[in-house]
Amino acid sequence: MRKIRTLKKNYEFKNVLSRGRFYLGKQIHIYVLKNNKNINVIGIAVSIKECGAVKRNRIKRLIRENYRLIKNELKQGYDIVFLWNKKERADEANYYIIKNDMINSLKKSKLLD
C-alpha cells in the first residue's frame, strides 16, 4: 500500500491557499493548484479553535479515507488542500457528507470525471 503524499510546510499550504482555486462544500472546502509533478499532493487542515485533538484527528482520518478511495480516479499533477468548514461543529463530522462534498467539489474542479 503506497502512502499518500502530503503537504507539510506552512509555505506549501500558503501557496495553495493563495494561488489555488477553491470549491465549497457543506463540511469541507477544497483548494486546488496545479503542480509540476506527476502526482497529487494533499494537505488537510482543521483549526485548533474548532475542537480538541481527538475530534480534529477524527476529521482528518475521515478526509484521508475518503481521498484514499477516490485517488485513483483523479487527474494527476495537483496540490489539493482540504479545510474543515469553521461554521460546522466537529461533532457533526459525517463520513458520507464529507464523501459527497469531496466528490462534488472535485467534479466541479474537473479533477474527477
Biopython code that builds the backbone (N, CA, C, O; Angstrom):
import numpy as np
from Bio.PDB.StructureBuilder import StructureBuilder

atoms = [
    (1, "MET", "N", (0.843, -1.180, 0.000)),
    (1, "MET", "CA", (0.000, 0.000, 0.000)),
    (1, "MET", "C", (0.888, 1.243, 0.000)),
    (1, "MET", "O", (1.716, 1.426, 0.893)),
    (2, "ARG", "N", (0.707, 2.093, -1.011)),
    (2, "ARG", "CA", (1.502, 3.312, -1.100)),
    (2, "ARG", "C", (0.948, 4.381, -0.180)),
    (2, "ARG", "O", (-0.264, 4.522, -0.021)),
    (3, "LYS", "N", (1.842, 5.117, 0.411)),
    (3, "LYS", "CA", (1.454, 6.189, 1.310)),
    (3, "LYS", "C", (1.000, 7.406, 0.505)),
    (3, "LYS", "O", (1.519, 7.667, -0.580)),
    (4, "ILE", "N", (0.048, 8.137, 1.030)),
    (4, "ILE", "CA", (-0.445, 9.352, 0.381)),
    (4, "ILE", "C", (0.572, 10.457, 0.612)),
    (4, "ILE", "O", (0.995, 10.683, 1.746)),
    (5, "ARG", "N", (0.969, 11.148, -0.449)),
    (5, "ARG", "CA", (1.913, 12.264, -0.327)),
    (5, "ARG", "C", (1.174, 13.463, 0.238)),
    (5, "ARG", "O", (0.065, 13.773, -0.197)),
    (6, "THR", "N", (1.788, 14.147, 1.216)),
    (6, "THR", "CA", (1.125, 15.262, 1.880)),
    (6, "THR", "C", (1.991, 16.513, 1.889)),
    (6, "THR", "O", (3.220, 16.447, 1.845)),
    (7, "LEU", "N", (1.310, 17.657, 1.949)),
    (7, "LEU", "CA", (1.985, 18.934, 2.158)),
    (7, "LEU", "C", (2.346, 19.016, 3.628)),
    (7, "LEU", "O", (1.540, 18.668, 4.491)),
    (8, "LYS", "N", (3.543, 19.473, 3.913)),
    (8, "LYS", "CA", (3.982, 19.516, 5.298)),
    (8, "LYS", "C", (4.357, 20.917, 5.774)),
    (8, "LYS", "O", (4.143, 21.257, 6.938)),
    (9, "LYS", "N", (4.904, 21.713, 4.897)),
    (9, "LYS", "CA", (5.423, 23.028, 5.287)),
    (9, "LYS", "C", (4.345, 24.104, 5.174)),
    (9, "LYS", "O", (3.447, 24.023, 4.336)),
    (10, "ASN", "N", (4.457, 25.104, 6.033)),
    (10, "ASN", "CA", (3.499, 26.203, 6.055)),
    (10, "ASN", "C", (3.474, 26.935, 4.708)),
    (10, "ASN", "O", (2.402, 27.302, 4.225)),
    (11, "TYR", "N", (4.638, 27.147, 4.102)),
    (11, "TYR", "CA", (4.678, 27.878, 2.832)),
    (11, "TYR", "C", (4.008, 27.082, 1.711)),
    (11, "TYR", "O", (3.499, 27.679, 0.762)),
    (12, "GLU", "N", (3.996, 25.754, 1.795)),
    (12, "GLU", "CA", (3.305, 24.942, 0.792)),
    (12, "GLU", "C", (1.793, 25.145, 0.899)),
    (12, "GLU", "O", (1.104, 25.288, -0.112)),
    (13, "PHE", "N", (1.284, 25.155, 2.134)),
    (13, "PHE", "CA", (-0.138, 25.418, 2.344)),
    (13, "PHE", "C", (-0.492, 26.825, 1.869)),
    (13, "PHE", "O", (-1.474, 27.008, 1.150)),
    (14, "LYS", "N", (0.302, 27.819, 2.266)),
    (14, "LYS", "CA", (0.026, 29.213, 1.886)),
    (14, "LYS", "C", (0.017, 29.378, 0.373)),
    (14, "LYS", "O", (-0.806, 30.122, -0.161)),
    (15, "ASN", "N", (0.916, 28.700, -0.320)),
    (15, "ASN", "CA", (0.986, 28.782, -1.769)),
    (15, "ASN", "C", (-0.322, 28.285, -2.393)),
    (15, "ASN", "O", (-0.871, 28.939, -3.281)),
    (16, "VAL", "N", (-0.816, 27.147, -1.940)),
    (16, "VAL", "CA", (-2.057, 26.593, -2.492)),
    (16, "VAL", "C", (-3.247, 27.469, -2.109)),
    (16, "VAL", "O", (-4.122, 27.720, -2.938)),
    (17, "LEU", "N", (-3.290, 27.933, -0.867)),
    (17, "LEU", "CA", (-4.433, 28.733, -0.409)),
    (17, "LEU", "C", (-4.481, 30.091, -1.088)),
    (17, "LEU", "O", (-5.569, 30.621, -1.313)),
    (18, "SER", "N", (-3.336, 30.666, -1.420)),
    (18, "SER", "CA", (-3.334, 31.996, -2.032)),
    (18, "SER", "C", (-3.475, 31.943, -3.553)),
    (18, "SER", "O", (-4.109, 32.819, -4.140)),
    (19, "ARG", "N", (-2.899, 30.936, -4.195)),
    (19, "ARG", "CA", (-2.892, 30.892, -5.657)),
    (19, "ARG", "C", (-3.874, 29.896, -6.249)),
    (19, "ARG", "O", (-4.164, 29.949, -7.444)),
    (20, "GLY", "N", (-4.394, 28.979, -5.420)),
    (20, "GLY", "CA", (-5.266, 27.929, -5.930)),
    (20, "GLY", "C", (-6.718, 28.360, -6.062)),
    (20, "GLY", "O", (-7.136, 29.383, -5.519)),
    (21, "ARG", "N", (-7.474, 27.554, -6.798)),
    (21, "ARG", "CA", (-8.912, 27.788, -6.935)),
    (21, "ARG", "C", (-9.614, 27.032, -5.812)),
    (21, "ARG", "O", (-9.167, 25.962, -5.401)),
    (22, "PHE", "N", (-10.732, 27.601, -5.312)),
    (22, "PHE", "CA", (-11.417, 26.961, -4.193)),
    (22, "PHE", "C", (-12.821, 26.535, -4.579)),
    (22, "PHE", "O", (-13.471, 27.132, -5.437)),
    (23, "TYR", "N", (-13.258, 25.487, -3.915)),
    (23, "TYR", "CA", (-14.576, 24.905, -4.132)),
    (23, "TYR", "C", (-15.163, 24.615, -2.758)),
    (23, "TYR", "O", (-14.515, 24.007, -1.906)),
    (24, "LEU", "N", (-16.404, 25.059, -2.555)),
    (24, "LEU", "CA", (-17.023, 24.969, -1.235)),
    (24, "LEU", "C", (-17.975, 23.790, -1.144)),
    (24, "LEU", "O", (-18.700, 23.482, -2.091)),
    (25, "GLY", "N", (-17.962, 23.138, 0.004)),
    (25, "GLY", "CA", (-18.899, 22.070, 0.315)),
    (25, "GLY", "C", (-19.545, 22.371, 1.655)),
    (25, "GLY", "O", (-19.271, 23.404, 2.266)),
    (26, "LYS", "N", (-20.398, 21.475, 2.109)),
    (26, "LYS", "CA", (-21.075, 21.699, 3.390)),
    (26, "LYS", "C", (-20.090, 21.604, 4.556)),
    (26, "LYS", "O", (-20.076, 22.480, 5.421)),
    (27, "GLN", "N", (-19.277, 20.566, 4.590)),
    (27, "GLN", "CA", (-18.362, 20.380, 5.711)),
    (27, "GLN", "C", (-16.900, 20.632, 5.366)),
    (27, "GLN", "O", (-16.112, 20.936, 6.261)),
    (28, "ILE", "N", (-16.516, 20.517, 4.104)),
    (28, "ILE", "CA", (-15.122, 20.788, 3.744)),
    (28, "ILE", "C", (-15.036, 21.748, 2.570)),
    (28, "ILE", "O", (-15.912, 21.793, 1.706)),
    (29, "HIS", "N", (-13.956, 22.509, 2.567)),
    (29, "HIS", "CA", (-13.615, 23.382, 1.445)),
    (29, "HIS", "C", (-12.364, 22.816, 0.812)),
    (29, "HIS", "O", (-11.478, 22.317, 1.505)),
    (30, "ILE", "N", (-12.292, 22.895, -0.519)),
    (30, "ILE", "CA", (-11.159, 22.321, -1.231)),
    (30, "ILE", "C", (-10.475, 23.401, -2.056)),
    (30, "ILE", "O", (-11.129, 24.147, -2.785)),
    (31, "TYR", "N", (-9.146, 23.480, -1.934)),
    (31, "TYR", "CA", (-8.321, 24.374, -2.736)),
    (31, "TYR", "C", (-7.455, 23.516, -3.644)),
    (31, "TYR", "O", (-6.846, 22.547, -3.190)),
    (32, "VAL", "N", (-7.394, 23.870, -4.932)),
    (32, "VAL", "CA", (-6.661, 23.069, -5.907)),
    (32, "VAL", "C", (-5.696, 23.966, -6.668)),
    (32, "VAL", "O", (-6.069, 25.047, -7.124)),
    (33, "LEU", "N", (-4.447, 23.511, -6.805)),
    (33, "LEU", "CA", (-3.422, 24.229, -7.549)),
    (33, "LEU", "C", (-2.603, 23.225, -8.336)),
    (33, "LEU", "O", (-2.184, 22.202, -7.795)),
    (34, "LYS", "N", (-2.371, 23.509, -9.606)),
    (34, "LYS", "CA", (-1.563, 22.622, -10.449)),
    (34, "LYS", "C", (-0.114, 22.691, -10.012)),
    (34, "LYS", "O", (0.419, 23.775, -9.778)),
    (35, "ASN", "N", (0.533, 21.519, -9.900)),
    (35, "ASN", "CA", (1.964, 21.477, -9.606)),
    (35, "ASN", "C", (2.695, 20.894, -10.814)),
    (35, "ASN", "O", (2.050, 20.441, -11.760)),
    (36, "ASN", "N", (3.988, 20.897, -10.799)),
    (36, "ASN", "CA", (4.762, 20.397, -11.932)),
    (36, "ASN", "C", (5.264, 18.979, -11.685)),
    (36, "ASN", "O", (6.360, 18.618, -12.113)),
    (37, "LYS", "N", (4.464, 18.186, -10.998)),
    (37, "LYS", "CA", (4.813, 16.801, -10.692)),
    (37, "LYS", "C", (3.786, 15.881, -11.328)),
    (37, "LYS", "O", (2.748, 16.340, -11.805)),
    (38, "ASN", "N", (4.061, 14.622, -11.338)),
    (38, "ASN", "CA", (3.113, 13.644, -11.881)),
    (38, "ASN", "C", (2.279, 12.977, -10.801)),
    (38, "ASN", "O", (1.669, 11.934, -11.036)),
    (39, "ILE", "N", (2.253, 13.578, -9.620)),
    (39, "ILE", "CA", (1.489, 13.011, -8.508)),
    (39, "ILE", "C", (0.642, 14.095, -7.856)),
    (39, "ILE", "O", (0.919, 15.287, -7.984)),
    (40, "ASN", "N", (-0.381, 13.659, -7.165)),
    (40, "ASN", "CA", (-1.185, 14.583, -6.368)),
    (40, "ASN", "C", (-0.616, 14.628, -4.958)),
    (40, "ASN", "O", (-0.235, 13.602, -4.394)),
    (41, "VAL", "N", (-0.566, 15.835, -4.396)),
    (41, "VAL", "CA", (-0.096, 16.024, -3.033)),
    (41, "VAL", "C", (-1.226, 16.707, -2.278)),
    (41, "VAL", "O", (-1.757, 17.721, -2.731)),
    (42, "ILE", "N", (-1.598, 16.147, -1.112)),
    (42, "ILE", "CA", (-2.725, 16.716, -0.378)),
    (42, "ILE", "C", (-2.264, 17.321, 0.946)),
    (42, "ILE", "O", (-1.219, 16.966, 1.492)),
    (43, "GLY", "N", (-3.081, 18.242, 1.435)),
    (43, "GLY", "CA", (-2.899, 18.812, 2.757)),
    (43, "GLY", "C", (-4.253, 18.864, 3.435)),
    (43, "GLY", "O", (-5.265, 19.124, 2.785)),
    (44, "ILE", "N", (-4.280, 18.622, 4.725)),
    (44, "ILE", "CA", (-5.527, 18.643, 5.490)),
    (44, "ILE", "C", (-5.334, 19.580, 6.665)),
    (44, "ILE", "O", (-4.368, 19.456, 7.418)),
    (45, "ALA", "N", (-6.263, 20.526, 6.820)),
    (45, "ALA", "CA", (-6.152, 21.491, 7.912)),
    (45, "ALA", "C", (-7.484, 21.604, 8.647)),
    (45, "ALA", "O", (-8.535, 21.820, 8.044)),
    (46, "VAL", "N", (-7.407, 21.452, 9.966)),
    (46, "VAL", "CA", (-8.557, 21.644, 10.847)),
    (46, "VAL", "C", (-8.092, 22.586, 11.950)),
    (46, "VAL", "O", (-7.078, 22.330, 12.599)),
    (47, "SER", "N", (-8.817, 23.658, 12.163)),
    (47, "SER", "CA", (-8.416, 24.668, 13.127)),
    (47, "SER", "C", (-8.382, 24.128, 14.552)),
    (47, "SER", "O", (-9.239, 23.341, 14.954)),
    (48, "ILE", "N", (-7.388, 24.560, 15.300)),
    (48, "ILE", "CA", (-7.262, 24.184, 16.709)),
    (48, "ILE", "C", (-8.426, 24.761, 17.514)),
    (48, "ILE", "O", (-8.856, 24.168, 18.503)),
    (49, "LYS", "N", (-8.928, 25.906, 17.094)),
    (49, "LYS", "CA", (-10.018, 26.575, 17.805)),
    (49, "LYS", "C", (-11.333, 25.813, 17.698)),
    (49, "LYS", "O", (-12.231, 26.003, 18.518)),
    (50, "GLU", "N", (-11.448, 24.960, 16.701)),
    (50, "GLU", "CA", (-12.700, 24.256, 16.460)),
    (50, "GLU", "C", (-12.997, 23.196, 17.524)),
    (50, "GLU", "O", (-14.128, 23.080, 17.995)),
    (51, "CYS", "N", (-11.973, 22.427, 17.895)),
    (51, "CYS", "CA", (-12.214, 21.299, 18.777)),
    (51, "CYS", "C", (-10.888, 20.791, 19.334)),
    (51, "CYS", "O", (-9.818, 21.317, 19.030)),
    (52, "GLY", "N", (-10.993, 19.763, 20.150)),
    (52, "GLY", "CA", (-9.802, 19.170, 20.733)),
    (52, "GLY", "C", (-9.096, 18.249, 19.745)),
    (52, "GLY", "O", (-9.566, 18.039, 18.627)),
    (53, "ALA", "N", (-7.974, 17.711, 20.171)),
    (53, "ALA", "CA", (-7.134, 16.893, 19.305)),
    (53, "ALA", "C", (-7.835, 15.629, 18.827)),
    (53, "ALA", "O", (-7.654, 15.224, 17.678)),
    (54, "VAL", "N", (-8.621, 15.007, 19.672)),
    (54, "VAL", "CA", (-9.279, 13.751, 19.310)),
    (54, "VAL", "C", (-10.242, 13.972, 18.150)),
    (54, "VAL", "O", (-10.228, 13.215, 17.180)),
    (55, "LYS", "N", (-11.069, 14.992, 18.242)),
    (55, "LYS", "CA", (-12.037, 15.276, 17.180)),
    (55, "LYS", "C", (-11.343, 15.776, 15.914)),
    (55, "LYS", "O", (-11.760, 15.452, 14.801)),
    (56, "ARG", "N", (-10.292, 16.559, 16.088)),
    (56, "ARG", "CA", (-9.525, 17.051, 14.937)),
    (56, "ARG", "C", (-8.912, 15.883, 14.169)),
    (56, "ARG", "O", (-8.966, 15.850, 12.939)),
    (57, "ASN", "N", (-8.337, 14.937, 14.881)),
    (57, "ASN", "CA", (-7.732, 13.780, 14.226)),
    (57, "ASN", "C", (-8.775, 12.880, 13.581)),
    (57, "ASN", "O", (-8.504, 12.260, 12.553)),
    (58, "ARG", "N", (-9.965, 12.800, 14.172)),
    (58, "ARG", "CA", (-11.038, 12.016, 13.573)),
    (58, "ARG", "C", (-11.465, 12.634, 12.231)),
    (58, "ARG", "O", (-11.675, 11.919, 11.251)),
    (59, "ILE", "N", (-11.588, 13.945, 12.201)),
    (59, "ILE", "CA", (-11.946, 14.634, 10.959)),
    (59, "ILE", "C", (-10.879, 14.379, 9.895)),
    (59, "ILE", "O", (-11.206, 14.112, 8.738)),
    (60, "LYS", "N", (-9.616, 14.460, 10.280)),
    (60, "LYS", "CA", (-8.524, 14.211, 9.336)),
    (60, "LYS", "C", (-8.568, 12.776, 8.814)),
    (60, "LYS", "O", (-8.342, 12.542, 7.627)),
    (61, "ARG", "N", (-8.858, 11.816, 9.693)),
    (61, "ARG", "CA", (-8.954, 10.421, 9.258)),
    (61, "ARG", "C", (-10.089, 10.226, 8.264)),
    (61, "ARG", "O", (-9.939, 9.509, 7.275)),
    (62, "LEU", "N", (-11.229, 10.867, 8.526)),
    (62, "LEU", "CA", (-12.371, 10.752, 7.608)),
    (62, "LEU", "C", (-12.026, 11.325, 6.234)),
    (62, "LEU", "O", (-12.346, 10.722, 5.210)),
    (63, "ILE", "N", (-11.377, 12.482, 6.214)),
    (63, "ILE", "CA", (-10.991, 13.109, 4.944)),
    (63, "ILE", "C", (-9.968, 12.232, 4.219)),
    (63, "ILE", "O", (-10.088, 12.006, 3.015)),
    (64, "ARG", "N", (-8.964, 11.738, 4.948)),
    (64, "ARG", "CA", (-7.913, 10.914, 4.348)),
    (64, "ARG", "C", (-8.495, 9.622, 3.765)),
    (64, "ARG", "O", (-8.090, 9.196, 2.683)),
    (65, "GLU", "N", (-9.427, 9.008, 4.463)),
    (65, "GLU", "CA", (-10.030, 7.767, 3.991)),
    (65, "GLU", "C", (-10.863, 8.007, 2.734)),
    (65, "GLU", "O", (-10.795, 7.217, 1.791)),
    (66, "ASN", "N", (-11.643, 9.077, 2.707)),
    (66, "ASN", "CA", (-12.424, 9.389, 1.509)),
    (66, "ASN", "C", (-11.509, 9.676, 0.325)),
    (66, "ASN", "O", (-11.793, 9.258, -0.797)),
    (67, "TYR", "N", (-10.420, 10.385, 0.571)),
    (67, "TYR", "CA", (-9.465, 10.661, -0.508)),
    (67, "TYR", "C", (-8.832, 9.359, -1.014)),
    (67, "TYR", "O", (-8.672, 9.170, -2.220)),
    (68, "ARG", "N", (-8.478, 8.474, -0.095)),
    (68, "ARG", "CA", (-7.836, 7.216, -0.473)),
    (68, "ARG", "C", (-8.719, 6.396, -1.423)),
    (68, "ARG", "O", (-8.217, 5.739, -2.334)),
    (69, "LEU", "N", (-10.021, 6.443, -1.202)),
    (69, "LEU", "CA", (-10.936, 5.648, -2.015)),
    (69, "LEU", "C", (-11.109, 6.196, -3.433)),
    (69, "LEU", "O", (-11.441, 5.439, -4.345)),
    (70, "ILE", "N", (-10.889, 7.498, -3.634)),
    (70, "ILE", "CA", (-11.100, 8.066, -4.969)),
    (70, "ILE", "C", (-9.815, 8.537, -5.634)),
    (70, "ILE", "O", (-9.867, 9.055, -6.749)),
    (71, "LYS", "N", (-8.663, 8.376, -4.988)),
    (71, "LYS", "CA", (-7.426, 8.947, -5.527)),
    (71, "LYS", "C", (-7.028, 8.363, -6.873)),
    (71, "LYS", "O", (-6.397, 9.056, -7.671)),
    (72, "ASN", "N", (-7.378, 7.107, -7.153)),
    (72, "ASN", "CA", (-7.007, 6.502, -8.429)),
    (72, "ASN", "C", (-7.825, 7.035, -9.596)),
    (72, "ASN", "O", (-7.430, 6.874, -10.751)),
    (73, "GLU", "N", (-8.954, 7.665, -9.313)),
    (73, "GLU", "CA", (-9.816, 8.213, -10.360)),
    (73, "GLU", "C", (-9.486, 9.675, -10.676)),
    (73, "GLU", "O", (-10.029, 10.231, -11.631)),
    (74, "LEU", "N", (-8.610, 10.304, -9.895)),
    (74, "LEU", "CA", (-8.296, 11.724, -10.068)),
    (74, "LEU", "C", (-7.227, 11.947, -11.124)),
    (74, "LEU", "O", (-6.372, 11.092, -11.356)),
    (75, "LYS", "N", (-7.291, 13.114, -11.762)),
    (75, "LYS", "CA", (-6.202, 13.528, -12.636)),
    (75, "LYS", "C", (-4.984, 13.802, -11.768)),
    (75, "LYS", "O", (-5.120, 14.220, -10.618)),
    (76, "GLN", "N", (-3.803, 13.572, -12.307)),
    (76, "GLN", "CA", (-2.568, 13.707, -11.548)),
    (76, "GLN", "C", (-1.915, 15.062, -11.804)),
    (76, "GLN", "O", (-2.147, 15.689, -12.837)),
    (77, "GLY", "N", (-1.097, 15.503, -10.852)),
    (77, "GLY", "CA", (-0.332, 16.735, -11.010)),
    (77, "GLY", "C", (-0.929, 17.930, -10.304)),
    (77, "GLY", "O", (-0.818, 19.050, -10.802)),
    (78, "TYR", "N", (-1.564, 17.729, -9.153)),
    (78, "TYR", "CA", (-2.212, 18.826, -8.444)),
    (78, "TYR", "C", (-1.877, 18.788, -6.959)),
    (78, "TYR", "O", (-1.676, 17.721, -6.378)),
    (79, "ASP", "N", (-1.822, 19.979, -6.355)),
    (79, "ASP", "CA", (-1.780, 20.116, -4.905)),
    (79, "ASP", "C", (-3.219, 20.373, -4.467)),
    (79, "ASP", "O", (-3.888, 21.250, -5.013)),
    (80, "ILE", "N", (-3.691, 19.620, -3.493)),
    (80, "ILE", "CA", (-5.074, 19.733, -3.029)),
    (80, "ILE", "C", (-5.059, 19.936, -1.521)),
    (80, "ILE", "O", (-4.452, 19.153, -0.791)),
    (81, "VAL", "N", (-5.726, 20.989, -1.056)),
    (81, "VAL", "CA", (-5.830, 21.245, 0.380)),
    (81, "VAL", "C", (-7.296, 21.130, 0.785)),
    (81, "VAL", "O", (-8.171, 21.748, 0.179)),
    (82, "PHE", "N", (-7.547, 20.335, 1.814)),
    (82, "PHE", "CA", (-8.889, 20.159, 2.367)),
    (82, "PHE", "C", (-8.958, 20.920, 3.686)),
    (82, "PHE", "O", (-8.164, 20.679, 4.595)),
    (83, "LEU", "N", (-9.913, 21.838, 3.780)),
    (83, "LEU", "CA", (-10.111, 22.608, 5.004)),
    (83, "LEU", "C", (-11.466, 22.261, 5.603)),
    (83, "LEU", "O", (-12.454, 22.124, 4.882)),
    (84, "TRP", "N", (-11.508, 22.120, 6.921)),
    (84, "TRP", "CA", (-12.769, 21.898, 7.613)),
    (84, "TRP", "C", (-13.516, 23.224, 7.684)),
    (84, "TRP", "O", (-12.921, 24.250, 8.014)),
    (85, "ASN", "N", (-14.803, 23.217, 7.382)),
    (85, "ASN", "CA", (-15.632, 24.410, 7.438)),
    (85, "ASN", "C", (-15.795, 24.844, 8.894)),
    (85, "ASN", "O", (-16.300, 24.078, 9.715)),
    (86, "LYS", "N", (-15.379, 26.046, 9.213)),
    (86, "LYS", "CA", (-15.420, 26.539, 10.595)),
    (86, "LYS", "C", (-16.839, 26.698, 11.123)),
    (86, "LYS", "O", (-17.050, 26.706, 12.336)),
    (87, "LYS", "N", (-17.805, 26.822, 10.232)),
    (87, "LYS", "CA", (-19.192, 27.010, 10.664)),
    (87, "LYS", "C", (-19.849, 25.692, 11.083)),
    (87, "LYS", "O", (-20.911, 25.696, 11.705)),
    (88, "GLU", "N", (-19.226, 24.585, 10.747)),
    (88, "GLU", "CA", (-19.762, 23.273, 11.117)),
    (88, "GLU", "C", (-19.148, 22.817, 12.432)),
    (88, "GLU", "O", (-17.972, 23.062, 12.702)),
    (89, "ARG", "N", (-19.950, 22.158, 13.236)),
    (89, "ARG", "CA", (-19.445, 21.624, 14.502)),
    (89, "ARG", "C", (-18.669, 20.340, 14.235)),
    (89, "ARG", "O", (-19.040, 19.555, 13.362)),
    (90, "ALA", "N", (-17.607, 20.128, 14.976)),
    (90, "ALA", "CA", (-16.776, 18.936, 14.795)),
    (90, "ALA", "C", (-17.539, 17.672, 15.180)),
    (90, "ALA", "O", (-17.247, 16.596, 14.659)),
    (91, "ASP", "N", (-18.513, 17.786, 16.086)),
    (91, "ASP", "CA", (-19.315, 16.632, 16.484)),
    (91, "ASP", "C", (-20.146, 16.096, 15.324)),
    (91, "ASP", "O", (-20.509, 14.919, 15.310)),
    (92, "GLU", "N", (-20.447, 16.945, 14.362)),
    (92, "GLU", "CA", (-21.301, 16.571, 13.253)),
    (92, "GLU", "C", (-20.518, 16.066, 12.052)),
    (92, "GLU", "O", (-21.082, 15.920, 10.968)),
    (93, "ALA", "N", (-19.227, 15.797, 12.226)),
    (93, "ALA", "CA", (-18.416, 15.261, 11.133)),
    (93, "ALA", "C", (-19.001, 13.926, 10.700)),
    (93, "ALA", "O", (-19.147, 13.011, 11.510)),
    (94, "ASN", "N", (-19.332, 13.819, 9.429)),
    (94, "ASN", "CA", (-20.009, 12.648, 8.911)),
    (94, "ASN", "C", (-19.271, 12.144, 7.676)),
    (94, "ASN", "O", (-18.993, 12.913, 6.756)),
    (95, "TYR", "N", (-18.959, 10.864, 7.659)),
    (95, "TYR", "CA", (-18.235, 10.236, 6.551)),
    (95, "TYR", "C", (-18.931, 10.488, 5.222)),
    (95, "TYR", "O", (-18.268, 10.832, 4.243)),
    (96, "TYR", "N", (-20.236, 10.329, 5.159)),
    (96, "TYR", "CA", (-20.974, 10.416, 3.900)),
    (96, "TYR", "C", (-21.120, 11.850, 3.402)),
    (96, "TYR", "O", (-21.100, 12.090, 2.195)),
    (97, "ILE", "N", (-21.266, 12.796, 4.310)),
    (97, "ILE", "CA", (-21.328, 14.200, 3.896)),
    (97, "ILE", "C", (-19.978, 14.637, 3.356)),
    (97, "ILE", "O", (-19.908, 15.335, 2.344)),
    (98, "ILE", "N", (-18.899, 14.229, 4.028)),
    (98, "ILE", "CA", (-17.554, 14.554, 3.548)),
    (98, "ILE", "C", (-17.320, 13.915, 2.183)),
    (98, "ILE", "O", (-16.731, 14.537, 1.300)),
    (99, "LYS", "N", (-17.776, 12.686, 2.007)),
    (99, "LYS", "CA", (-17.626, 11.996, 0.727)),
    (99, "LYS", "C", (-18.347, 12.751, -0.388)),
    (99, "LYS", "O", (-17.783, 12.959, -1.462)),
    (100, "ASN", "N", (-19.601, 13.165, -0.137)),
    (100, "ASN", "CA", (-20.360, 13.909, -1.143)),
    (100, "ASN", "C", (-19.716, 15.259, -1.438)),
    (100, "ASN", "O", (-19.628, 15.664, -2.597)),
    (101, "ASP", "N", (-19.265, 15.957, -0.398)),
    (101, "ASP", "CA", (-18.584, 17.242, -0.594)),
    (101, "ASP", "C", (-17.346, 17.065, -1.459)),
    (101, "ASP", "O", (-17.105, 17.843, -2.382)),
    (102, "MET", "N", (-16.564, 16.036, -1.153)),
    (102, "MET", "CA", (-15.332, 15.812, -1.879)),
    (102, "MET", "C", (-15.598, 15.472, -3.340)),
    (102, "MET", "O", (-14.955, 16.021, -4.235)),
    (103, "ILE", "N", (-16.530, 14.583, -3.579)),
    (103, "ILE", "CA", (-16.839, 14.181, -4.954)),
    (103, "ILE", "C", (-17.392, 15.361, -5.747)),
    (103, "ILE", "O", (-16.961, 15.602, -6.874)),
    (104, "ASN", "N", (-18.348, 16.104, -5.168)),
    (104, "ASN", "CA", (-18.940, 17.237, -5.882)),
    (104, "ASN", "C", (-17.912, 18.325, -6.169)),
    (104, "ASN", "O", (-17.886, 18.877, -7.269)),
    (105, "SER", "N", (-17.068, 18.637, -5.194)),
    (105, "SER", "CA", (-16.068, 19.685, -5.380)),
    (105, "SER", "C", (-15.011, 19.270, -6.400)),
    (105, "SER", "O", (-14.577, 20.089, -7.210)),
    (106, "LEU", "N", (-14.600, 18.017, -6.365)),
    (106, "LEU", "CA", (-13.593, 17.560, -7.321)),
    (106, "LEU", "C", (-14.166, 17.448, -8.732)),
    (106, "LEU", "O", (-13.436, 17.604, -9.710)),
    (107, "LYS", "N", (-15.467, 17.181, -8.845)),
    (107, "LYS", "CA", (-16.105, 17.198, -10.169)),
    (107, "LYS", "C", (-16.178, 18.628, -10.701)),
    (107, "LYS", "O", (-15.958, 18.854, -11.891)),
    (108, "LYS", "N", (-16.483, 19.595, -9.834)),
    (108, "LYS", "CA", (-16.516, 20.993, -10.260)),
    (108, "LYS", "C", (-15.142, 21.455, -10.728)),
    (108, "LYS", "O", (-15.027, 22.232, -11.676)),
    (109, "SER", "N", (-14.098, 20.969, -10.052)),
    (109, "SER", "CA", (-12.743, 21.364, -10.425)),
    (109, "SER", "C", (-12.218, 20.587, -11.624)),
    (109, "SER", "O", (-11.109, 20.843, -12.094)),
    (110, "LYS", "N", (-13.010, 19.640, -12.121)),
    (110, "LYS", "CA", (-12.678, 18.803, -13.272)),
    (110, "LYS", "C", (-11.481, 17.894, -13.013)),
    (110, "LYS", "O", (-10.795, 17.485, -13.951)),
    (111, "LEU", "N", (-11.230, 17.578, -11.753)),
    (111, "LEU", "CA", (-10.199, 16.597, -11.427)),
    (111, "LEU", "C", (-10.771, 15.188, -11.424)),
    (111, "LEU", "O", (-10.050, 14.211, -11.622)),
    (112, "LEU", "N", (-12.067, 15.097, -11.198)),
    (112, "LEU", "CA", (-12.753, 13.811, -11.144)),
    (112, "LEU", "C", (-13.796, 13.802, -12.251)),
    (112, "LEU", "O", (-14.611, 14.718, -12.361)),
    (113, "ASP", "N", (-13.761, 12.755, -13.069)),
    (113, "ASP", "CA", (-14.726, 12.682, -14.175)),
    (113, "ASP", "C", (-15.967, 11.925, -13.800)),
    (113, "ASP", "O", (-16.871, 11.777, -14.622)),
]
sb = StructureBuilder()
sb.init_structure("model")
sb.init_model(0)
sb.init_chain("A")
sb.init_seg("    ")
for serial, (resi, resn, name, xyz) in enumerate(atoms, 1):
    if name == "N":
        sb.init_residue(resn, " ", resi, " ")
    sb.init_atom(name, np.array(xyz, "f"), 0.0, 1.0, " ", f" {name:<3s}", serial, name[0])
structure = sb.get_structure()
